[in-house]
Amino acid sequence: MRVLGVSAGFHDAGLTVLHNNKIVFAGHSERYSKKKHDKNLCPEIINEAFKYGPFDCVAYYETPWKKKTREIYAGQGFTGGSTWTVKQTLKEQFGDLYQFLPRNIKTFNHHMSHVASGFQTSPFQNATVVVIDAIGEWDTVSIWSASYEKQPMLGEFGIAKYKKLWSQKYPHSIGLYYSAMTGRLGLRPQDEEYILMGMAGWGKNTVEQTIKNTLVSDMGDTVFTQNLHTGVDENFLKDTDEMNIASSTQAVVEKLIDEVMARAKKLGKSNNLVYQGGVALNCLYNRNLGKWWDNIWIMPNPGDAGSSLGAAAQVYKKHLRWEHPYLGTNIEGDYPVDELLNELATNKIVGVASGRAEFGPRALGNRSLLADPRGKEIKDAVNEIKRRQKFRPFAPIIMEEFVNEYFDMPKNLPTSPYMQVVADCKKPKEFPAIVHVDGTSRVQTVPEHSESGVRQLLEKWFTLTGCPMLLNTSLNIRGEPMVDTREDADRFEKEYNVKVCS
């Protein structure tokens, strides 16, 4: 069976193609349209996905009529009938290409799509699943039990079974709280929350209690005093240093997530956690997950684009073969290890666009800007290239077997192959380019048998320098999607005067 999973219409549109239990394609519309966080599908990504067809079924990641009722409740108005049905939604998204879709169309619940994308790609036979995002149709936080129905005759696990244990409804939303505070700091909500995280390390929790007293009425049930979908007043905390606002905002969100995890641990029966939704990208909090759970899985694309995979997973119903996140556009050819090494030795900074693009918001070696992490000037130089604020940190990419020598990994998170957690750096003075002001680094570990050629690059770099890591950031500038094609790489090279190897 071939299933086309679709996520579109809110933000970060994406498509996934399943062939039985194998993920053969998964991509972000923004990489093709060149519009950051593009909420709509574009012809280019549709045509790319169609290369893996024809399809037996189309799976849509949420239920349009339920979402529409919430929009009306929220005062967003009645805009006609086209957004009430899946068929009309798909016609709007696919345009003339709709005629090439099968008429077997399935639609699912928004949070269930998050749940399925996480659990059915995880290595677990059972798990407690936590979803925290801005908003689905109505759910903003949900807790689930997940397991596979055992097939006694075959001695293996078959159909995935889910049961919702608890949820919180709109307008009470941890994700909308964080986005509202992102807007309060003059950043773009639903986009630049990661900048708020970077700011947090520079501040102090001076207004944490004020934020809680003003915006949160019940920490345990994640109930807020107002609808934060509309943001907070621009004069809120008017005379407070912005770095302190960021630090206090992060402190509050960590306590809110802790309350959810405590509830999930009490309600669930598993020591395995699957964590999904956009808030699962908060790598500062993620270092705390090990105090609640023995084993943890966050699918590398836990936000809405990843729910295209979750919708398709619900059609397949069984465990998926998760191998790696390199599932998008392919730039053919061998990984340019020697060319990259030469450029690193000469200029300290180099881009790479090779192999299949990453599915998820993190660059994991195939669409990356790489640099020597040891120089004091490197961080400012890379921030200048990317047009970023100078206070923002960069991540290290390191051979997995060396991680404990250089980083104090959080409890029950011994590795971080998808750059989802921060850890304290043990030798910060030696690697100033990848250590934040608070002494942490958002680590990416690369195992020996990685699908990406970045592993071979790290091995040769270590042989030449004795350093087992590089600085790794996404190959883009602020406000633009990551480089996707060789043509994108050529443009980046020309405009920003950085060699990009393929």
C-alpha positions as CSV (number, residue, x, y, z in Angstrom):
1,M,0.0,0.0,0.0
2,R,1.2,3.5,-0.8
3,V,-0.2,6.3,1.3
4,L,0.2,10.1,0.8
5,G,0.1,11.9,4.2
6,V,-0.9,15.6,4.1
7,S,-0.4,18.4,6.6
8,A,-1.4,21.9,5.3
9,G,-3.4,25.0,6.0
10,F,-2.1,26.3,9.3
11,H,1.7,26.5,9.2
12,D,4.6,24.3,8.1
13,A,2.8,22.3,5.4
14,G,4.3,18.9,4.6
15,L,3.9,15.7,2.6
16,T,4.9,12.1,3.5
17,V,4.8,9.0,1.3
18,L,4.6,5.6,2.9
19,H,5.1,2.4,1.0
20,N,3.9,-0.2,3.5
21,N,6.1,0.3,6.5
22,K,8.8,2.3,4.8
23,I,9.0,6.1,4.7
24,V,10.1,6.7,1.1
25,F,9.6,10.5,1.1
26,A,8.9,13.3,3.6
27,G,9.4,17.0,3.0
28,H,8.5,20.6,3.9
29,S,6.6,22.8,1.5
30,E,8.7,25.8,2.6
31,R,11.9,24.2,1.1
32,Y,10.2,24.2,-2.3
33,S,8.2,27.4,-2.2
34,K,11.0,29.4,-0.5
35,K,8.4,30.8,1.9
36,K,9.4,30.3,5.5
37,H,6.8,28.2,7.4
38,D,4.7,28.0,4.3
39,K,1.2,26.9,5.4
40,N,0.2,25.8,2.0
41,L,1.4,23.1,-0.4
42,C,3.1,24.3,-3.6
43,P,3.2,22.5,-7.0
44,E,6.9,21.7,-6.6
45,I,6.6,19.5,-3.4
46,I,3.4,17.9,-4.8
47,N,5.3,16.9,-8.0
48,E,8.2,15.6,-5.9
49,A,5.8,13.4,-3.8
50,F,4.0,12.2,-6.9
51,K,7.3,10.6,-8.1
52,Y,6.7,8.0,-5.4
53,G,3.1,7.3,-6.4
54,P,0.6,6.3,-7.5
55,F,-1.2,6.3,-4.2
56,D,-3.9,4.0,-2.8
57,C,-5.0,6.4,-0.1
58,V,-4.6,10.1,1.0
59,A,-4.5,10.8,4.7
60,Y,-5.2,14.3,6.1
61,Y,-3.7,15.2,9.5
62,E,-6.8,16.9,11.1
63,T,-10.5,17.2,10.9
64,P,-11.5,20.5,9.1
65,W,-15.0,20.9,10.5
66,K,-13.8,20.5,14.1
67,K,-11.1,23.1,13.5
68,K,-13.7,25.4,11.9
69,T,-15.9,25.3,15.0
70,R,-13.0,26.3,17.1
71,E,-12.1,29.2,14.8
72,I,-15.7,30.4,15.0
73,Y,-15.5,30.1,18.8
74,A,-12.3,32.1,18.8
75,G,-14.0,34.9,16.9
76,Q,-12.1,34.2,13.6
77,G,-15.4,34.2,11.8
78,F,-17.4,32.2,9.3
79,T,-15.6,32.1,5.9
80,G,-17.9,29.8,3.9
81,G,-18.1,26.1,3.3
82,S,-14.8,25.3,1.6
83,T,-12.8,24.8,4.8
84,W,-15.4,22.5,6.4
85,T,-14.6,19.3,4.4
86,V,-11.5,17.4,3.7
87,K,-12.3,17.1,0.0
88,Q,-12.6,20.8,-0.5
89,T,-9.5,21.4,1.6
90,L,-7.5,19.1,-0.6
91,K,-8.9,20.7,-3.7
92,E,-7.7,24.1,-2.4
93,Q,-4.2,22.7,-1.6
94,F,-3.6,20.6,-4.7
95,G,-5.4,22.7,-7.3
96,D,-5.3,21.1,-10.7
97,L,-3.3,18.2,-9.3
98,Y,-6.2,17.1,-7.2
99,Q,-7.5,15.1,-10.1
100,F,-4.5,12.7,-9.7
101,L,-5.3,11.8,-6.1
102,P,-7.2,8.6,-5.3
103,R,-10.7,9.0,-4.0
104,N,-9.9,7.0,-1.0
105,I,-9.4,9.9,1.5
106,K,-9.0,9.5,5.3
107,T,-9.0,12.3,7.8
108,F,-7.8,12.1,11.4
109,N,-7.6,14.1,14.6
110,H,-4.7,16.7,14.9
111,H,-3.3,15.4,18.1
112,M,-3.8,11.8,17.1
113,S,-1.6,12.5,14.1
114,H,1.1,13.8,16.4
115,V,0.7,10.7,18.5
116,A,0.9,8.3,15.6
117,S,3.9,10.0,14.0
118,G,5.8,9.6,17.3
119,F,4.7,6.2,18.6
120,Q,4.8,4.3,15.3
121,T,8.3,5.5,14.5
122,S,9.5,4.8,18.1
123,P,11.4,1.7,19.1
124,F,8.8,1.0,21.9
125,Q,6.2,-1.7,22.1
126,N,4.3,0.5,24.6
127,A,4.6,4.1,25.7
128,T,3.0,7.0,27.3
129,V,2.6,9.7,24.6
130,V,2.5,13.4,25.5
131,V,1.5,16.0,22.9
132,I,2.0,19.8,23.7
133,D,1.5,22.3,20.9
134,A,-0.1,25.6,20.2
135,I,-3.4,24.2,19.1
136,G,-5.0,21.3,17.2
137,E,-8.7,21.4,16.5
138,W,-9.5,22.0,20.2
139,D,-6.8,20.1,22.1
140,T,-3.7,22.0,23.2
141,V,-2.2,19.3,25.5
142,S,-3.0,15.6,25.5
143,I,-1.8,12.5,27.2
144,W,-2.2,9.0,25.7
145,S,-1.4,5.4,26.3
146,A,-0.1,3.6,23.2
147,S,0.7,-0.1,22.5
148,Y,0.6,-2.7,19.8
149,E,-2.1,-5.3,19.8
150,K,-0.2,-8.6,20.1
151,Q,-0.7,-11.2,17.3
152,P,-0.5,-14.5,19.3
153,M,-0.2,-16.7,16.2
154,L,2.6,-14.7,14.7
155,G,4.4,-13.9,17.9
156,E,4.8,-10.2,16.9
157,F,3.1,-6.9,17.5
158,G,0.5,-5.7,15.1
159,I,-2.1,-2.9,15.1
160,A,-1.3,0.3,17.1
161,K,-3.8,1.0,19.8
162,Y,-4.3,4.4,21.4
163,K,-6.3,5.7,24.4
164,K,-6.6,9.3,25.4
165,L,-6.0,9.7,29.2
166,W,-6.3,13.5,29.6
167,S,-6.4,16.7,27.6
168,Q,-6.6,20.4,27.9
169,K,-8.7,22.5,25.5
170,Y,-8.3,25.8,23.7
171,P,-7.8,28.6,24.7
172,H,-5.6,27.2,27.5
173,S,-2.3,26.5,25.7
174,I,1.3,26.2,26.7
175,G,2.3,26.7,23.1
176,L,0.2,29.8,22.7
177,Y,1.7,31.1,26.0
178,Y,5.2,30.8,24.6
179,S,4.3,32.3,21.3
180,A,2.6,35.2,23.0
181,M,5.8,36.0,25.0
182,T,7.8,35.6,21.8
183,G,5.6,38.4,20.3
184,R,6.1,40.4,23.5
185,L,9.8,40.4,22.8
186,G,9.4,41.8,19.3
187,L,9.9,38.4,17.7
188,R,7.7,36.6,15.2
189,P,5.2,34.2,17.0
190,Q,5.0,30.7,15.5
191,D,8.5,31.3,14.1
192,E,11.1,32.8,16.4
193,E,10.5,31.0,19.6
194,Y,13.9,29.4,19.3
195,I,15.4,32.9,19.5
196,L,13.6,33.4,22.8
197,M,15.3,30.2,24.0
198,G,18.6,31.6,23.1
199,M,17.9,34.9,24.9
200,A,16.9,33.0,28.1
201,G,20.5,32.0,28.8
202,W,21.5,35.7,29.1
203,G,18.9,36.7,31.6
204,K,17.8,36.0,35.1
205,N,14.4,34.8,36.4
206,T,13.5,38.2,37.9
207,V,9.8,38.3,36.7
208,E,9.0,34.6,36.8
209,Q,6.5,35.0,39.6
210,T,4.9,38.1,38.0
211,I,4.3,36.1,34.8
212,K,2.8,33.2,36.7
213,N,0.6,35.5,38.8
214,T,-0.6,37.5,35.8
215,L,-1.0,34.8,33.1
216,V,-1.4,31.5,34.8
217,S,-4.4,30.6,37.1
218,D,-3.7,26.9,37.5
219,M,-0.2,25.4,36.8
220,G,-1.4,21.8,37.4
221,D,-4.2,22.0,34.8
222,T,-2.4,24.4,32.5
223,V,-5.1,27.0,32.8
224,F,-4.4,30.6,31.8
225,T,-6.1,33.8,32.9
226,Q,-6.7,35.0,29.4
227,N,-6.7,33.8,25.8
228,L,-3.1,34.1,24.8
229,H,-3.9,33.4,21.1
230,T,-4.1,37.2,20.8
231,G,-0.8,37.8,22.5
232,V,-0.1,39.9,25.6
233,D,-0.2,43.6,26.0
234,E,2.9,45.3,24.6
235,N,3.3,47.1,27.9
236,F,3.3,43.9,30.0
237,L,6.6,44.0,31.9
238,K,7.3,47.3,30.2
239,D,10.4,48.3,32.3
240,T,12.0,44.8,32.5
241,D,15.1,43.8,30.6
242,E,14.2,41.6,27.6
243,M,16.8,39.0,28.5
244,N,15.2,38.7,32.0
245,I,11.7,38.4,30.4
246,A,13.0,35.6,28.2
247,S,14.7,33.7,31.1
248,S,11.5,34.0,33.2
249,T,9.3,32.9,30.3
250,Q,11.4,29.8,29.9
251,A,11.3,29.1,33.6
252,V,7.5,29.3,33.6
253,V,7.2,27.0,30.6
254,E,9.5,24.5,32.1
255,K,7.3,24.3,35.3
256,L,4.2,24.0,33.1
257,I,5.7,21.1,31.1
258,D,6.8,19.5,34.3
259,E,3.2,19.5,35.6
260,V,2.1,17.8,32.4
261,M,4.9,15.2,32.6
262,A,4.0,14.5,36.3
263,R,0.4,13.9,35.3
264,A,1.4,11.7,32.4
265,K,3.7,9.6,34.6
266,K,0.8,9.2,37.1
267,L,-1.8,8.3,34.4
268,G,0.4,6.2,32.1
269,K,1.6,2.7,32.8
270,S,4.8,2.8,30.8
271,N,8.4,4.0,31.5
272,N,8.7,4.9,27.9
273,L,7.9,8.4,26.7
274,V,7.0,9.5,23.2
275,Y,6.9,13.4,23.2
276,Q,5.3,15.3,20.3
277,G,4.0,18.7,19.2
278,G,5.8,21.9,18.6
279,V,6.7,22.4,22.2
280,A,8.8,19.2,22.0
281,L,11.3,21.4,20.2
282,N,12.1,23.2,23.4
283,C,15.5,21.6,23.9
284,L,16.1,23.6,27.1
285,Y,13.3,21.8,28.8
286,N,14.0,18.4,27.2
287,R,17.1,17.9,29.4
288,N,14.7,17.4,32.3
289,L,12.7,14.5,30.7
290,G,15.0,11.9,32.1
291,K,13.8,12.6,35.7
292,W,10.4,11.3,34.7
293,W,11.1,8.6,32.0
294,D,13.6,5.8,31.5
295,N,13.4,5.8,27.7
296,I,12.5,8.8,25.5
297,W,11.7,9.2,21.8
298,I,11.0,12.5,20.1
299,M,10.4,12.1,16.4
300,P,12.8,14.5,14.6
301,N,9.9,16.4,13.2
302,P,7.4,16.7,16.1
303,G,5.5,19.7,14.8
304,D,2.8,20.0,12.2
305,A,4.8,19.1,9.1
306,G,5.7,15.9,10.9
307,S,1.9,15.2,11.2
308,S,1.8,14.4,7.5
309,L,3.7,11.3,8.6
310,G,1.3,10.8,11.5
311,A,-1.7,10.8,9.2
312,A,-0.2,8.2,6.9
313,A,0.8,6.1,9.9
314,Q,-2.8,5.9,11.0
315,V,-3.8,4.4,7.7
316,Y,-1.0,1.8,7.9
317,K,-1.8,1.2,11.6
318,K,1.4,-0.8,12.4
319,H,5.0,-0.1,13.3
320,L,7.0,1.9,10.7
321,R,10.6,1.3,9.9
322,W,12.3,4.4,11.1
323,E,15.9,4.5,9.7
324,H,16.9,8.1,9.5
325,P,15.5,11.6,8.9
326,Y,17.1,12.1,5.4
327,L,13.9,11.9,3.5
328,G,13.6,15.0,1.3
329,T,15.1,16.3,-1.9
330,N,18.1,14.4,-3.1
331,I,21.3,16.0,-4.4
332,E,23.1,13.2,-6.0
333,G,26.7,12.3,-5.6
334,D,29.1,11.2,-2.9
335,Y,29.4,13.2,0.3
336,P,32.2,15.7,-0.5
337,V,34.4,14.9,2.5
338,D,37.8,15.9,1.1
339,E,36.5,19.1,-0.4
340,L,34.9,20.0,2.9
341,L,38.1,19.3,4.8
342,N,40.1,21.5,2.5
343,E,37.7,24.4,2.9
344,L,37.6,24.0,6.7
345,A,41.4,24.0,6.8
346,T,41.6,27.1,4.6
347,N,38.6,29.2,5.6
348,K,37.3,27.6,8.8
349,I,33.7,27.8,7.5
350,V,31.9,25.8,4.8
351,G,28.5,24.8,3.6
352,V,27.4,21.3,2.5
353,A,24.4,20.4,0.4
354,S,24.6,16.7,-0.3
355,G,22.3,13.7,-0.3
356,R,18.7,13.9,0.8
357,A,17.4,16.8,2.8
358,E,16.5,16.4,6.5
359,F,12.8,16.0,7.5
360,G,12.5,18.3,10.4
361,P,13.6,21.8,11.5
362,R,17.2,20.8,12.3
363,A,20.1,20.6,9.9
364,L,21.7,17.3,10.6
365,G,24.7,17.3,8.2
366,N,23.2,17.2,4.8
367,R,22.1,20.9,4.5
368,S,24.5,22.4,7.0
369,L,26.9,25.2,7.6
370,L,29.9,23.7,9.3
371,A,32.8,25.4,11.1
372,D,35.8,24.7,13.3
373,P,34.4,25.1,16.9
374,R,37.7,26.1,18.5
375,G,38.2,29.6,17.3
376,K,37.0,32.6,19.3
377,E,36.1,34.5,16.2
378,I,34.1,31.7,14.5
379,K,30.8,32.3,16.3
380,D,30.6,35.9,15.3
381,A,31.6,35.1,11.8
382,V,28.9,32.5,11.3
383,N,26.3,34.7,12.9
384,E,27.3,37.5,10.5
385,I,26.9,35.1,7.5
386,K,23.4,34.0,8.7
387,R,22.3,37.6,9.6
388,R,21.6,36.5,13.2
389,Q,21.9,38.3,16.5
390,K,25.3,37.9,18.0
391,F,24.0,36.5,21.3
392,R,22.6,33.4,19.6
393,P,24.4,30.0,20.2
394,F,25.5,27.3,17.8
395,A,25.3,23.5,18.1
396,P,28.2,21.0,18.1
397,I,28.0,17.9,15.9
398,I,30.2,15.2,17.5
399,M,31.0,11.5,17.0
400,E,28.8,9.6,19.4
401,E,31.6,7.7,21.2
402,F,33.2,11.0,22.3
403,V,30.1,12.7,23.7
404,N,30.7,11.9,27.3
405,E,34.3,13.2,27.2
406,Y,33.1,16.6,26.2
407,F,29.5,16.9,27.4
408,D,27.6,16.1,30.6
409,M,24.5,14.5,29.0
410,P,21.2,14.6,30.8
411,K,19.8,11.7,32.7
412,N,18.4,8.9,30.5
413,L,19.4,10.9,27.4
414,P,22.9,9.4,26.6
415,T,22.8,10.5,23.0
416,S,21.1,13.2,20.9
417,P,21.2,12.2,17.2
418,Y,18.5,14.8,16.3
419,M,19.8,17.8,18.2
420,Q,16.9,17.8,20.7
421,V,18.5,18.4,24.0
422,V,21.1,20.7,25.6
423,A,24.0,19.5,27.8
424,D,26.7,21.2,29.8
425,C,30.0,21.4,28.0
426,K,32.9,20.0,30.1
427,K,35.5,22.0,28.2
428,P,33.9,25.3,27.3
429,K,37.2,27.3,27.0
430,E,38.4,24.9,24.2
431,F,35.2,25.2,22.1
432,P,33.9,28.8,22.4
433,A,32.0,28.7,19.1
434,I,29.5,26.0,20.3
435,V,29.0,26.9,24.0
436,H,26.2,29.3,25.0
437,V,26.7,31.9,27.7
438,D,25.1,29.5,30.3
439,G,27.7,26.8,29.5
440,T,25.3,24.6,27.6
441,S,25.4,23.2,24.0
442,R,22.6,21.8,21.9
443,V,24.3,18.5,21.1
444,Q,24.0,16.4,18.0
445,T,25.7,13.0,18.2
446,V,26.5,11.0,15.1
447,P,26.7,7.2,15.4
448,E,29.2,5.0,13.6
449,H,26.7,3.8,11.0
450,S,25.1,7.1,10.1
451,E,23.1,7.5,6.8
452,S,24.8,10.9,6.4
453,G,28.4,11.2,5.1
454,V,28.9,13.8,7.8
455,R,30.2,10.8,10.0
456,Q,33.1,10.2,7.6
457,L,33.8,13.9,7.6
458,L,34.0,13.9,11.4
459,E,36.3,10.9,11.4
460,K,38.7,12.5,9.0
461,W,38.5,15.8,10.8
462,F,39.4,14.1,14.1
463,T,42.4,12.3,12.4
464,L,43.7,15.6,11.2
465,T,43.0,17.8,14.2
466,G,42.3,15.6,17.2
467,C,38.9,17.4,17.5
468,P,35.9,15.0,17.2
469,M,33.3,17.7,16.6
470,L,32.3,20.6,14.3
471,L,30.0,23.6,14.7
472,N,26.8,22.7,12.8
473,T,24.0,25.1,11.9
474,S,21.3,25.1,9.2
475,L,22.4,26.3,5.7
476,N,20.2,29.3,5.5
477,I,20.0,32.9,6.7
478,R,17.5,34.2,9.2
479,G,14.0,34.3,7.8
480,E,14.6,31.9,4.9
481,P,14.1,28.2,4.6
482,M,17.1,25.9,4.4
483,V,18.9,25.3,1.2
484,D,17.2,22.4,-0.6
485,T,18.6,22.0,-4.2
486,R,21.9,22.5,-5.8
487,E,20.5,25.7,-7.4
488,D,19.7,27.0,-3.9
489,A,23.2,26.1,-2.8
490,D,24.7,28.1,-5.8
491,R,22.6,31.1,-4.9
492,F,23.7,30.9,-1.2
493,E,27.3,30.6,-2.2
494,K,27.1,33.6,-4.5
495,E,25.1,35.9,-2.2
496,Y,26.9,35.1,1.1
497,N,30.4,34.3,-0.2
498,V,30.6,30.9,1.5
499,K,31.7,27.8,-0.4
500,V,28.9,25.2,-0.5
501,C,30.1,21.7,-1.4
502,S,28.0,19.0,-2.9
